[in-house]
Amino acid sequence: MPSSACSTYKEVVIVGNGPSAISLSVFLSGYRPYFAGGTHSNVYLNEKLQRMNPKKSIVEQDLSFLSEGLEGRSPNPVALLFDALRRPDADLGVDNPSLLEWKFEKDHAIEHVVLGKGKAGGAWQNMDGAMQTLSFANWMELPTLNFKEWQNSHHRDENHAHNGRATIADVRKYYSDFVEKRGLGPFFRDHHVVTSVQKKYHSNKDVDSENGEVEPCKCRNKNHSFLWEVRGYHFHGDSELDREEFCYCTPNVVIATGTFDVPNRLCIHGESLPYVHHSLQDVERVLSQNRKKKSQDPVVIVGAGLSAADAIIMALKMKRPVVHVFRRGANDSQLIFKKLPAAIYPEYHNIHSLMKGKTINPLYKPYPNHSLVELKEDNHVLIQTTSGGDIVSLDAFCIAILIGACPDLSFLPYDGRNLGVVPRCAIDSKHNPIHVDPFSYQCVAESGLYSMGPLVGDNFVRFGMGGSLGISNHLLRIKNKHAQ
């Protein structure tokens, strides 16, 4: 396919198909939120809401004005605003009704496409279905479809968590059903891998680089001096010969890929050996396949986050001995377990108790303030204190290095390194998120390029929705400006 040929034009191309992307597709397909009336406990926000024109959608409002002064667990003010309207006082532990009502207004739909590597739901489709969500069940829901009502209608009461959380199996099924129930299927292209997003400037005519012919660009838009060209491939069969390339051109690209693409590595000798794994899914697969294979050699699990804890829970349930290696002390204040209420997250507090030695399990042995230093081909493992002290030597059944992950932005120029809050450094949701305008979610470094969800620091589904409102609001303002 010639590099200058744009095969399909869309007003918006969304890269990623997780909950944030699904939420944006809801907005772009014509669903719009309106203030339904009622009183908000935040006096200043409530005063603004009462003065607002109720005949205008929230998408048409001044988001900067409405979100001013809001505080919460997101760094993005529009995310805080949208969450405050959908779940008033949620952080106080209450389940108040939403202050929004939704209307489907087809005239406001924007032509778009959603490109995802797998099924709709993104990373949630690859998680262990038996695990529970970190967030409460109702915090996982998308606009216009109540999660609890969906559970009840699907007779999934047997999966309901007694602590207010949901199983991963329910969440991923909910996201798949959501796309179907809201008629979003025509916008979604599952199993589409994006390999390139590039800015293409155009003049009156474009040259086909393959045969030198000059022809008008099929994707030209008079309101834009450039368009983004989004390229990639998908398979329509089981063979490599069934691979088919695609190309979209658009004035607006939204990056919503999340941050779980590339597992972090220790970069030590032997880390690429076959018995070493870097994802919870791989660990689950290996343990399940070898469930009947008896071995006294432990599963060595590295990390002190929730993924490492999930792997420990999984291994202990299968009666596998576990050696747990983590760099911090067991009482370090930065451990995630310190921030989770014990009544809601008992399984994680049980792991923390094991780490501290308060609870004893003969199958579990912790190594706080330790790190792996070498992995050998014969499954021999060397562990050393972080201070450089004594080395412990042992044989491992397998290794699980679960120390977080980073996004794969290789499809962007410079791997997206020009887009961060700290330029020229790799994007990291905690330390270097993509730098976006706080109200439009447009990248500060690139006009027409937007980002949302974990890439901009919104690591909880409930806050990832805010990007949908901000981006829709900005696209509407651009449309009105061009109409003048």
C-alpha positions as CSV (number, residue, x, y, z in Angstrom):
1,M,0.0,0.0,0.0
2,P,1.6,3.4,-1.0
3,S,2.6,5.4,2.0
4,S,0.7,8.5,0.7
5,A,-2.6,6.6,0.1
6,C,-5.3,7.1,2.8
7,S,-7.8,4.3,2.4
8,T,-10.5,5.4,4.9
9,Y,-11.4,8.8,6.4
10,K,-12.8,9.1,10.0
11,E,-13.3,12.2,12.1
12,V,-11.8,10.4,15.1
13,V,-9.6,7.3,15.3
14,I,-9.3,5.7,18.8
15,V,-6.3,3.5,19.4
16,G,-7.1,1.0,22.2
17,N,-10.4,-0.6,23.1
18,G,-10.5,-0.7,26.9
19,P,-13.1,0.9,29.1
20,S,-11.8,4.5,28.5
21,A,-12.1,4.0,24.7
22,I,-15.5,2.3,25.0
23,S,-16.7,5.3,27.1
24,L,-15.5,7.8,24.4
25,S,-17.3,5.8,21.7
26,V,-20.5,6.2,23.7
27,F,-20.2,9.9,23.5
28,L,-19.1,10.0,19.9
29,S,-22.0,7.7,18.9
30,G,-24.5,10.2,20.1
31,Y,-25.2,9.6,23.8
32,R,-25.0,12.8,25.8
33,P,-25.3,13.5,29.5
34,Y,-27.6,16.2,30.9
35,F,-27.9,17.5,34.5
36,A,-30.9,15.8,35.9
37,G,-31.4,18.1,38.8
38,G,-30.9,17.5,42.4
39,T,-28.4,18.8,45.0
40,H,-24.7,18.1,45.2
41,S,-23.0,18.2,48.6
42,N,-20.2,20.3,47.2
43,V,-21.6,23.8,47.8
44,Y,-19.6,25.5,45.0
45,L,-20.3,22.8,42.4
46,N,-23.9,22.7,43.4
47,E,-24.3,26.5,42.9
48,K,-22.8,26.3,39.4
49,L,-25.1,23.4,38.5
50,Q,-28.2,25.3,39.6
51,R,-27.2,28.3,37.4
52,M,-26.5,26.1,34.4
53,N,-28.8,25.9,31.4
54,P,-30.5,22.5,31.9
55,K,-31.4,22.3,28.2
56,K,-27.7,22.1,27.3
57,S,-25.8,18.9,27.6
58,I,-22.8,18.8,29.9
59,V,-20.7,18.4,26.8
60,E,-21.7,21.9,25.8
61,Q,-20.8,23.5,29.2
62,D,-17.7,25.4,30.3
63,L,-15.8,22.5,31.9
64,S,-13.0,24.7,33.2
65,F,-15.6,26.7,35.2
66,L,-17.5,23.6,36.4
67,S,-14.4,21.7,37.5
68,E,-12.6,24.6,39.2
69,G,-11.7,23.8,42.8
70,L,-12.6,20.1,42.7
71,E,-10.2,17.7,44.5
72,G,-9.9,13.9,44.5
73,R,-8.0,10.9,43.5
74,S,-7.4,12.0,39.9
75,P,-4.9,14.6,38.6
76,N,-7.3,15.7,35.9
77,P,-10.1,18.2,36.8
78,V,-12.6,17.0,34.2
79,A,-12.3,13.5,35.5
80,L,-13.1,14.7,38.9
81,L,-16.1,16.7,37.6
82,F,-17.5,13.8,35.6
83,D,-17.1,11.4,38.6
84,A,-18.6,13.9,41.0
85,L,-21.7,14.0,38.8
86,R,-22.0,10.3,38.1
87,R,-21.1,9.2,41.7
88,P,-21.7,12.0,44.2
89,D,-19.6,11.5,47.3
90,A,-18.3,8.1,46.2
91,D,-15.1,8.5,48.1
92,L,-17.1,8.8,51.3
93,G,-18.3,5.2,50.8
94,V,-21.9,6.0,49.8
95,D,-23.7,5.0,46.6
96,N,-25.7,8.1,45.8
97,P,-27.7,8.2,42.6
98,S,-26.2,9.9,39.6
99,L,-27.0,13.5,38.9
100,L,-26.9,12.8,35.1
101,E,-29.5,11.6,32.7
102,W,-28.5,10.3,29.2
103,K,-30.1,11.1,25.9
104,F,-29.3,9.5,22.6
105,E,-29.1,12.3,20.0
106,K,-28.0,10.8,16.7
107,D,-27.5,14.3,15.1
108,H,-24.5,14.8,17.4
109,A,-22.8,11.5,16.5
110,I,-19.2,11.8,15.2
111,E,-17.8,9.4,12.7
112,H,-15.1,7.3,14.4
113,V,-13.4,3.9,14.7
114,V,-12.0,2.1,17.7
115,L,-8.9,-0.1,17.0
116,G,-8.0,-2.8,19.6
117,K,-5.4,-5.6,19.7
118,G,-8.0,-8.0,21.2
119,K,-11.6,-8.1,22.1
120,A,-13.4,-5.0,23.4
121,G,-12.5,-4.5,27.1
122,G,-8.7,-4.2,26.5
123,A,-6.5,-5.6,29.2
124,W,-9.5,-6.8,31.2
125,Q,-10.0,-9.6,28.7
126,N,-6.6,-11.1,29.5
127,M,-7.0,-11.2,33.3
128,D,-7.7,-14.2,35.6
129,G,-11.5,-14.2,35.8
130,A,-11.6,-15.7,39.3
131,M,-9.9,-12.6,40.8
132,Q,-11.8,-9.7,42.2
133,T,-11.5,-6.1,41.1
134,L,-9.6,-3.6,43.2
135,S,-12.4,-1.0,42.8
136,F,-16.0,-1.5,43.9
137,A,-18.2,-3.1,41.4
138,N,-20.2,0.1,40.5
139,W,-16.9,1.9,39.9
140,M,-16.3,-0.4,36.9
141,E,-19.4,0.6,35.0
142,L,-19.6,2.6,31.8
143,P,-22.0,5.5,31.0
144,T,-25.6,4.5,30.4
145,L,-25.6,0.9,31.8
146,N,-25.7,0.2,35.5
147,F,-23.3,-2.6,36.4
148,K,-25.5,-4.1,39.2
149,E,-28.5,-4.1,37.0
150,W,-26.5,-5.8,34.3
151,Q,-25.4,-8.5,36.9
152,N,-28.9,-9.1,38.0
153,S,-30.3,-9.3,34.5
154,H,-27.6,-11.9,33.6
155,H,-28.3,-14.0,36.8
156,R,-24.7,-13.6,37.8
157,D,-25.5,-13.3,41.6
158,E,-23.3,-16.3,42.3
159,N,-20.3,-14.2,41.3
160,H,-21.2,-11.2,43.4
161,A,-18.5,-10.3,45.9
162,H,-19.7,-9.8,49.4
163,N,-17.3,-6.9,49.9
164,G,-18.8,-4.8,47.1
165,R,-16.2,-5.8,44.5
166,A,-16.8,-7.8,41.3
167,T,-15.0,-10.7,39.7
168,I,-12.9,-10.0,36.6
169,A,-15.1,-12.5,34.7
170,D,-18.1,-10.3,35.3
171,V,-16.3,-7.1,34.4
172,R,-14.9,-8.4,31.1
173,K,-18.3,-9.9,30.1
174,Y,-20.0,-6.6,31.0
175,Y,-17.6,-4.7,28.7
176,S,-18.3,-7.1,25.8
177,D,-22.0,-6.9,26.4
178,F,-21.9,-3.2,26.7
179,V,-20.6,-2.7,23.2
180,E,-23.4,-4.9,21.8
181,K,-26.2,-3.4,23.9
182,R,-25.3,0.1,23.0
183,G,-25.0,-0.6,19.3
184,L,-21.3,0.3,19.2
185,G,-20.3,-2.8,17.2
186,P,-20.0,-1.0,13.9
187,F,-17.4,1.3,15.4
188,F,-15.1,-1.4,16.8
189,R,-12.4,-3.2,15.0
190,D,-11.1,-6.0,17.2
191,H,-7.7,-7.7,16.7
192,H,-6.4,-4.7,14.8
193,V,-2.8,-3.9,15.6
194,V,-1.7,-0.3,15.0
195,T,1.9,0.0,13.8
196,S,2.2,3.6,12.8
197,V,0.6,7.0,13.6
198,Q,2.1,9.8,11.6
199,K,1.2,13.3,10.8
200,K,0.8,13.9,7.0
201,Y,0.7,17.4,5.6
202,H,-1.1,17.8,2.3
203,S,-1.3,20.2,-0.6
204,N,-3.7,20.2,-3.5
205,K,-2.3,17.0,-4.9
206,D,-0.5,14.0,-3.4
207,V,2.0,11.8,-5.2
208,D,1.7,8.1,-5.2
209,S,5.3,7.1,-4.3
210,E,4.9,3.7,-6.0
211,N,4.2,4.7,-9.5
212,G,4.8,8.5,-9.5
213,E,1.2,9.4,-10.5
214,V,-0.3,12.6,-9.1
215,E,-3.8,12.3,-7.8
216,P,-6.1,14.2,-5.4
217,C,-5.9,13.1,-1.8
218,K,-9.1,11.2,-1.0
219,C,-8.9,12.2,2.7
220,R,-8.3,15.9,2.4
221,N,-10.2,18.1,4.9
222,K,-10.4,21.8,4.1
223,N,-10.3,22.7,7.8
224,H,-7.0,21.0,8.5
225,S,-3.5,21.6,7.0
226,F,-2.6,18.0,8.0
227,L,-4.1,14.7,8.8
228,W,-3.0,11.8,11.0
229,E,-2.3,8.6,9.1
230,V,-3.0,5.5,11.2
231,R,-1.6,2.2,9.8
232,G,-1.6,-1.4,11.0
233,Y,-2.8,-4.9,10.2
234,H,-5.3,-7.5,11.2
235,F,-5.8,-11.2,10.4
236,H,-9.0,-12.4,8.7
237,G,-7.8,-16.1,8.9
238,D,-5.4,-18.4,10.7
239,S,-2.4,-18.0,8.3
240,E,0.2,-15.3,7.9
241,L,-1.1,-15.0,4.4
242,D,-4.4,-13.9,5.8
243,R,-2.8,-10.8,7.2
244,E,-4.4,-7.6,5.8
245,E,-3.2,-4.1,6.2
246,F,-5.4,-1.1,7.0
247,C,-5.0,2.7,6.8
248,Y,-7.1,5.4,8.3
249,C,-6.6,9.1,7.9
250,T,-8.1,11.5,10.4
251,P,-7.7,15.0,12.0
252,N,-8.1,13.5,15.5
253,V,-6.3,10.5,17.0
254,V,-7.0,9.4,20.6
255,I,-4.4,7.2,22.3
256,A,-6.2,5.0,24.9
257,T,-4.0,1.9,25.0
258,G,-3.4,1.7,28.7
259,T,-0.1,0.8,30.3
260,F,0.0,-3.0,30.5
261,D,1.7,-3.8,27.2
262,V,5.3,-4.3,28.1
263,P,6.2,-5.9,31.5
264,N,9.1,-4.3,33.3
265,R,12.3,-6.3,33.5
266,L,15.1,-6.6,36.1
267,C,17.7,-6.8,33.3
268,I,19.7,-9.5,35.0
269,H,21.6,-12.5,33.5
270,G,19.2,-15.3,32.6
271,E,16.0,-13.3,32.6
272,S,15.0,-14.6,29.2
273,L,15.2,-18.3,30.1
274,P,12.1,-20.3,29.5
275,Y,11.2,-20.8,33.2
276,V,11.1,-17.1,33.8
277,H,7.8,-15.3,33.3
278,H,6.7,-11.6,33.4
279,S,2.9,-11.7,33.4
280,L,0.3,-13.2,35.8
281,Q,-1.4,-14.9,32.8
282,D,1.8,-16.8,32.0
283,V,2.2,-17.9,35.6
284,E,-1.4,-19.0,35.7
285,R,-0.9,-21.0,32.5
286,V,2.3,-22.7,33.7
287,L,0.8,-23.6,37.1
288,S,-2.4,-24.9,35.6
289,Q,-0.6,-27.0,33.0
290,N,1.6,-28.6,35.7
291,R,-1.1,-28.9,38.4
292,K,-0.5,-32.6,38.7
293,K,3.3,-32.4,38.5
294,K,4.7,-32.7,42.0
295,S,7.8,-30.7,42.9
296,Q,9.3,-29.4,46.1
297,D,11.0,-26.6,44.2
298,P,9.3,-23.3,44.9
299,V,7.6,-20.8,42.7
300,V,9.9,-17.7,43.1
301,I,7.7,-14.5,42.9
302,V,9.4,-11.1,42.6
303,G,7.6,-7.9,43.4
304,A,5.5,-6.3,46.2
305,G,2.5,-5.1,44.3
306,L,-1.0,-6.5,43.6
307,S,0.1,-8.7,40.7
308,A,2.8,-10.4,42.8
309,A,0.1,-10.8,45.6
310,D,-2.3,-12.4,43.1
311,A,0.4,-14.8,41.9
312,I,1.1,-15.8,45.5
313,I,-2.6,-16.4,46.2
314,M,-2.8,-18.5,43.0
315,A,0.3,-20.6,43.8
316,L,-0.7,-21.3,47.5
317,K,-4.2,-22.4,46.3
318,M,-2.5,-25.0,44.2
319,K,-0.4,-26.1,47.2
320,R,2.8,-24.9,45.6
321,P,5.7,-23.7,47.8
322,V,6.4,-20.0,47.3
323,V,9.6,-17.9,47.8
324,H,8.7,-14.2,47.8
325,V,11.4,-11.8,46.9
326,F,10.9,-8.0,47.3
327,R,13.2,-5.0,47.6
328,R,11.3,-3.1,50.2
329,G,10.9,-3.9,53.9
330,A,7.7,-5.6,54.8
331,N,6.6,-2.5,56.9
332,D,7.5,0.0,54.2
333,S,4.9,2.8,54.2
334,Q,4.9,2.9,50.4
335,L,3.6,-0.7,50.0
336,I,0.1,-0.7,48.3
337,F,-1.2,-3.0,51.1
338,K,-0.9,-0.1,53.6
339,K,-3.4,1.9,51.6
340,L,-6.1,-0.8,51.3
341,P,-8.8,-1.2,54.0
342,A,-8.6,-4.7,55.5
343,A,-12.3,-5.2,55.6
344,I,-12.7,-4.8,51.9
345,Y,-9.4,-6.4,50.7
346,P,-8.8,-9.3,53.2
347,E,-6.9,-11.4,50.6
348,Y,-4.3,-8.8,50.1
349,H,-3.9,-8.1,53.9
350,N,-3.4,-11.9,54.4
351,I,-0.5,-11.7,52.0
352,H,0.9,-8.6,53.8
353,S,0.6,-10.5,57.1
354,L,2.7,-13.3,55.5
355,M,5.2,-10.8,54.3
356,K,5.6,-9.4,57.8
357,G,5.8,-12.8,59.4
358,K,2.7,-12.2,61.5
359,T,1.0,-15.2,59.8
360,I,2.9,-18.4,59.1
361,N,2.3,-20.7,56.2
362,P,4.7,-23.6,55.7
363,L,4.4,-23.1,52.0
364,Y,5.5,-19.5,52.0
365,K,8.9,-17.9,52.7
366,P,9.5,-14.1,52.4
367,Y,12.8,-12.5,51.5
368,P,12.3,-8.8,52.3
369,N,15.0,-6.3,51.3
370,H,16.3,-8.9,48.7
371,S,16.6,-9.0,45.0
372,L,17.4,-11.5,42.3
373,V,21.0,-11.3,41.0
374,E,21.3,-14.2,38.6
375,L,19.2,-16.9,37.0
376,K,20.9,-20.0,35.6
377,E,19.8,-22.5,32.9
378,D,19.4,-25.3,35.4
379,N,16.6,-23.4,37.2
380,H,19.2,-22.3,39.8
381,V,18.5,-18.9,41.3
382,L,20.7,-16.5,43.3
383,I,19.2,-14.0,45.7
384,Q,21.0,-11.3,47.5
385,T,20.2,-8.6,50.1
386,T,19.7,-5.1,48.6
387,S,22.6,-3.9,50.7
388,G,25.0,-6.4,48.9
389,G,25.2,-8.9,51.7
390,D,24.9,-12.7,51.8
391,I,23.7,-14.6,48.7
392,V,21.0,-17.2,49.0
393,S,21.0,-20.1,46.4
394,L,18.0,-22.2,45.6
395,D,16.3,-24.2,42.8
396,A,13.1,-22.8,41.4
397,F,10.1,-24.5,39.7
398,C,9.5,-21.3,37.9
399,I,10.2,-17.5,38.3
400,A,7.5,-14.8,38.2
401,I,8.9,-11.3,37.9
402,L,5.9,-9.1,38.5
403,I,7.2,-5.5,38.9
404,G,4.8,-3.5,36.9
405,A,4.6,-2.7,33.2
406,C,4.9,0.2,30.7
407,P,2.9,1.2,27.6
408,D,3.9,0.1,24.1
409,L,3.9,3.4,22.2
410,S,6.3,2.2,19.4
411,F,3.6,3.2,16.8
412,L,4.1,6.9,17.7
413,P,7.0,9.0,16.5
414,Y,9.9,8.8,19.0
415,D,7.9,6.1,20.9
416,G,5.9,8.9,22.3
417,R,8.8,10.3,24.3
418,N,8.1,13.8,23.0
419,L,4.6,13.7,24.6
420,G,5.5,13.3,28.3
421,V,5.4,15.8,31.2
422,V,9.2,15.2,31.2
423,P,10.1,15.4,27.5
424,R,12.4,12.8,25.9
425,C,11.7,10.3,28.7
426,A,9.7,7.2,28.4
427,I,6.0,7.5,29.2
428,D,5.1,6.2,32.7
429,S,1.6,6.6,34.2
430,K,2.9,7.4,37.7
431,H,6.1,9.4,37.0
432,N,5.8,10.7,33.4
433,P,2.3,10.6,32.0
434,I,1.4,12.1,28.6
435,H,1.2,15.8,29.0
436,V,-2.3,16.9,28.0
437,D,-4.4,20.0,28.3
438,P,-6.4,19.5,31.6
439,F,-9.7,20.2,30.0
440,S,-9.5,19.0,26.3
441,Y,-7.1,16.1,26.9
442,Q,-5.2,17.2,23.7
443,C,-1.5,16.6,23.9
444,V,0.4,19.7,24.6
445,A,3.1,18.8,22.1
446,E,0.8,17.8,19.2
447,S,-2.5,19.3,18.1
448,G,-5.1,16.8,16.9
449,L,-3.6,14.1,19.2
450,Y,-5.4,13.2,22.4
451,S,-4.9,10.8,25.2
452,M,-6.9,9.4,28.1
453,G,-7.0,6.8,30.8
454,P,-3.9,5.4,32.5
455,L,-1.6,7.2,30.0
456,V,-2.6,10.5,31.6
457,G,-2.5,9.3,35.2
458,D,-6.1,8.0,35.5
459,N,-5.4,4.4,36.6
460,F,-8.9,3.8,37.9
461,V,-11.8,3.0,35.4
462,R,-14.1,5.5,37.2
463,F,-11.7,8.4,36.4
464,G,-10.7,7.2,33.0
465,M,-14.2,8.2,31.8
466,G,-13.4,11.9,32.3
467,G,-11.4,12.0,29.1
468,S,-14.6,11.1,27.1
469,L,-16.2,14.3,28.3
470,G,-13.2,16.5,27.8
471,I,-12.4,15.3,24.3
472,S,-16.1,15.5,23.2
473,N,-16.3,19.0,24.6
474,H,-13.2,20.0,22.6
475,L,-14.3,18.4,19.4
476,L,-17.6,20.3,19.7
477,R,-15.9,23.6,20.2
478,I,-13.7,22.9,17.1
479,K,-16.8,22.0,15.0
480,N,-18.6,25.2,16.1
481,K,-15.5,27.3,15.3
482,H,-15.3,25.9,11.8
483,A,-19.0,26.5,11.3
484,Q,-18.7,30.2,12.0
